[in-house]
């Protein structure tokens, strides 16, 4: 049974991945969508063209992860596409934000992504794709977006190294690094009152479309838009100390 698996599918980028994969990959047997909010997944299921299997689970909960692993062992699917979208961030200085919540960002953005990838990897076959949603925030440290940017730097580094490791299995890993996207993200993260960043927000469908195309081409990085491509280049040339002053 050939399947696609998407975490964080209840909203934002993950939800858009579910929509576009359902439209593009008609030969998939099933689409497995994962998030904590079952009602949102049930609403999404009505929009999708593929057969859907819903997993209402918390990726940071060891028991939920254990049950999902047991389900994989029972069904033994052929995972052709794994999309890791689950994650969140918070705007504000490290000192002023809740410490437990900051650690929660690391748990979901880094630990859960790593664990979920490892659990799925034995079922990912040759010529398959892994897409990890990172962020343009991964390119350099960001004051007032401290832990989130650091967590996405982990995702980017992990994805690139894993892509290299899996070449012999002909499995490619693509890190998606968008700038601000027009989703619910900032409803949760908060607003940094940065007008420049507000103006840079891009449509979620464009970001996901490019990510799927880049993954199909085997590209290790997917960056949508001239502004973010310039930001990536700038992060390699301009000292991070200066960039942090600009984005503060």
Wavefront OBJ file of the C-alpha trace (Angstrom):
o trace
v 0.000 0.000 0.000
v 1.578 3.271 -1.176
v 0.884 6.197 1.118
v 1.776 9.806 1.901
v 2.075 10.891 5.537
v 1.662 14.495 6.705
v 2.105 15.813 10.242
v 0.676 19.148 11.330
v -2.109 18.656 8.794
v -4.843 20.471 10.704
v -3.825 23.970 9.601
v -1.484 26.177 7.626
v 1.258 24.661 5.516
v 0.429 21.079 6.546
v -3.190 21.469 5.520
v -2.136 22.878 2.147
v 0.264 19.972 1.615
v -2.646 17.578 2.177
v -4.759 19.394 -0.392
v -2.073 19.550 -3.082
v -0.770 16.013 -2.571
v -4.330 14.722 -2.825
v -4.714 16.524 -6.149
v -1.341 15.557 -7.613
v -0.747 12.010 -6.411
v -3.867 10.198 -7.531
v -2.076 6.841 -7.558
v -1.441 6.914 -3.811
v -3.561 4.353 -2.008
v -3.998 6.465 1.109
v -3.141 9.791 2.661
v -2.389 9.663 6.379
v -2.998 13.007 8.094
v -1.779 13.695 11.611
v -2.488 16.442 14.144
v -3.916 16.872 17.633
v -7.236 18.402 16.522
v -9.369 15.548 15.213
v -12.266 17.820 14.248
v -10.004 19.849 11.967
v -8.691 16.671 10.334
v -12.249 15.428 9.786
v -13.131 18.717 8.074
v -10.029 18.429 5.878
v -10.871 14.849 4.907
v -14.006 16.092 3.131
v -11.853 18.200 0.787
v -9.437 15.451 -0.228
v -9.609 13.158 -3.246
v -7.592 10.284 -1.785
v -8.661 7.762 0.817
v -7.702 9.255 4.166
v -6.596 7.766 7.459
v -6.804 10.171 10.417
v -4.441 10.055 13.392
v -5.413 12.479 16.150
v -2.217 12.369 18.159
v 0.321 14.496 19.992
v 3.762 13.911 18.502
v 5.391 14.856 21.802
v 3.452 12.152 23.672
v 5.500 8.920 23.902
v 2.374 6.767 24.177
v 0.875 8.285 21.022
v 4.145 7.713 19.179
v 4.281 4.112 20.433
v 0.766 3.451 19.143
v 1.605 4.940 15.749
v 4.736 2.785 15.523
v 2.660 -0.303 16.327
v 0.206 0.684 13.602
v 3.064 0.893 11.096
v 4.290 -2.550 12.156
v 0.811 -3.958 11.641
v -0.005 -2.330 8.281
v 3.545 -2.243 6.840
v 2.795 0.554 4.332
v 5.105 1.781 1.597
v 5.666 5.430 2.520
v 6.403 7.261 -0.728
v 6.118 10.756 0.715
v 6.663 11.914 4.303
v 5.969 15.569 5.093
v 6.951 16.837 8.534
v 4.973 20.050 9.111
v 4.115 19.951 12.794
v 5.628 22.840 14.710
v 5.106 26.270 16.190
v 6.947 29.347 17.410
v 6.592 32.299 19.761
v 7.603 35.898 19.184
v 9.323 37.640 22.085
v 12.602 37.729 23.948
v 13.775 34.539 25.619
v 13.668 36.264 28.993
v 10.043 37.391 28.750
v 8.477 34.251 27.249
v 7.347 31.249 29.292
v 10.301 28.875 29.656
v 8.211 25.699 29.521
v 6.608 26.878 26.290
v 10.031 27.664 24.819
v 11.171 24.132 25.614
v 7.942 22.884 24.033
v 9.021 24.508 20.766
v 12.172 22.387 20.840
v 10.170 19.276 21.705
v 7.852 19.545 18.693
v 10.089 21.272 16.128
v 13.196 19.160 16.786
v 12.668 16.100 18.978
v 9.275 15.037 17.605
v 10.335 15.591 13.986
v 13.448 13.489 14.554
v 11.546 10.720 16.327
v 8.752 10.613 13.770
v 11.212 10.484 10.873
v 13.076 7.640 12.550
v 9.869 5.686 13.198
v 8.772 6.059 9.563
v 12.154 5.508 7.901
v 12.054 1.669 7.828
v 8.871 1.937 5.736
v 10.163 4.533 3.269
v 11.109 2.800 0.039
v 13.541 3.575 -2.767
v 12.742 6.666 -4.869
v 10.666 8.191 -2.086
v 10.716 11.716 -0.673
v 10.946 13.295 2.769
v 9.943 16.957 3.093
v 10.830 18.759 6.319
v 9.340 22.205 6.865
v 12.050 24.436 8.296
v 12.040 28.223 7.826
v 14.098 31.091 6.449
v 14.638 31.810 10.153
v 17.050 28.875 10.004
v 19.541 30.921 8.003
v 20.734 33.028 10.952
v 19.925 33.727 14.621
v 16.903 35.962 15.179
v 16.438 38.076 18.303
v 12.842 37.920 19.604
v 12.422 34.715 17.625
v 15.314 33.084 19.427
v 14.311 29.478 20.141
v 12.144 29.118 17.029
v 14.982 30.195 14.705
v 17.411 27.887 16.501
v 14.973 24.973 16.234
v 14.580 25.520 12.497
v 18.364 25.673 12.078
v 18.345 22.175 13.564
v 15.715 21.045 11.054
v 17.745 22.446 8.155
v 21.002 20.853 9.310
v 19.323 17.527 10.112
v 17.612 17.457 6.699
v 20.783 18.165 4.746
v 22.780 15.523 6.580
v 19.987 12.945 6.289
v 19.708 13.667 2.569
v 23.386 12.798 2.226
v 23.048 9.634 4.314
v 20.069 8.311 2.341
v 21.500 8.786 -1.165
v 22.409 5.100 -1.448
v 18.747 4.242 -0.763
v 17.683 6.814 -3.399
v 15.573 8.652 -0.836
v 15.786 12.431 -0.988
v 15.216 14.891 1.843
v 14.118 18.449 1.083
v 14.169 21.223 3.678
v 11.516 23.862 2.998
v 12.600 27.325 4.161
v 9.863 29.896 3.600
v 9.806 33.385 4.990
v 6.589 34.702 6.556
v 3.611 32.783 5.118
v -0.002 33.927 5.166
v -1.353 31.281 7.585
v -2.593 31.023 11.175
v 1.018 30.814 12.381
v 1.214 34.380 13.694
v -2.135 34.012 15.488
v -0.279 31.618 17.801
v 3.251 32.985 17.581
v 2.261 36.591 18.152
v 3.136 39.663 16.142
v 6.609 41.177 16.197
v 5.206 44.526 14.958
v 7.692 44.366 12.112
v 5.990 46.007 9.130
v 8.704 44.799 6.774
v 8.032 41.161 7.685
v 4.274 41.682 7.394
v 4.709 42.917 3.830
v 6.828 39.876 2.987
v 4.081 37.334 3.766
v 3.438 35.050 0.800
v 0.537 32.750 -0.198
v 0.734 29.290 1.361
v -0.265 27.548 -1.884
v 2.749 29.021 -3.698
v 5.156 27.860 -0.995
v 3.751 24.318 -0.999
v 3.631 24.106 -4.795
v 7.322 24.949 -5.003
v 8.181 22.570 -2.168
v 6.488 19.634 -3.916
v 8.215 20.460 -7.197
v 11.615 20.823 -5.518
v 11.162 17.503 -3.716
v 10.242 15.789 -7.001
v 13.475 17.157 -8.502
v 15.478 15.868 -5.545
v 16.534 19.336 -4.392
v 17.790 19.490 -0.806
v 16.453 23.011 -0.303
v 13.211 24.754 -1.269
v 13.120 28.535 -0.885
v 10.157 30.415 -2.329
v 10.509 33.952 -3.642
v 13.285 36.325 -4.595
v 13.335 37.984 -1.157
v 13.995 34.749 0.707
v 16.551 33.556 -1.825
v 18.333 36.874 -1.310
v 18.089 36.365 2.465
v 19.671 32.918 2.139
v 22.541 34.327 0.090
v 22.920 37.288 2.429
v 23.178 34.985 5.443
v 26.256 33.423 3.834
v 27.917 36.758 3.096
v 26.821 39.297 5.712
v 28.022 38.754 9.306
v 25.214 37.390 11.465
v 25.924 40.057 14.067
v 24.874 42.706 11.548
v 21.853 40.727 10.331
v 20.588 40.379 13.893
v 20.599 44.166 14.258
v 18.537 44.476 11.065
v 15.898 41.917 12.045
v 15.652 42.830 15.721
l 1 2 3 4 5 6 7 8 9 10 11 12 13 14 15 16 17 18 19 20 21 22 23 24 25 26 27 28 29 30 31 32 33 34 35 36 37 38 39 40 41 42 43 44 45 46 47 48 49 50 51 52 53 54 55 56 57 58 59 60 61 62 63 64 65 66 67 68 69 70 71 72 73 74 75 76 77 78 79 80 81 82 83 84 85 86 87 88 89 90 91 92 93 94 95 96 97 98 99 100 101 102 103 104 105 106 107 108 109 110 111 112 113 114 115 116 117 118 119 120 121 122 123 124 125 126 127 128 129 130 131 132 133 134 135 136 137 138 139 140 141 142 143 144 145 146 147 148 149 150 151 152 153 154 155 156 157 158 159 160 161 162 163 164 165 166 167 168 169 170 171 172 173 174 175 176 177 178 179 180 181 182 183 184 185 186 187 188 189 190 191 192 193 194 195 196 197 198 199 200 201 202 203 204 205 206 207 208 209 210 211 212 213 214 215 216 217 218 219 220 221 222 223 224 225 226 227 228 229 230 231 232 233 234 235 236 237 238 239 240 241 242 243 244 245 246 247 248
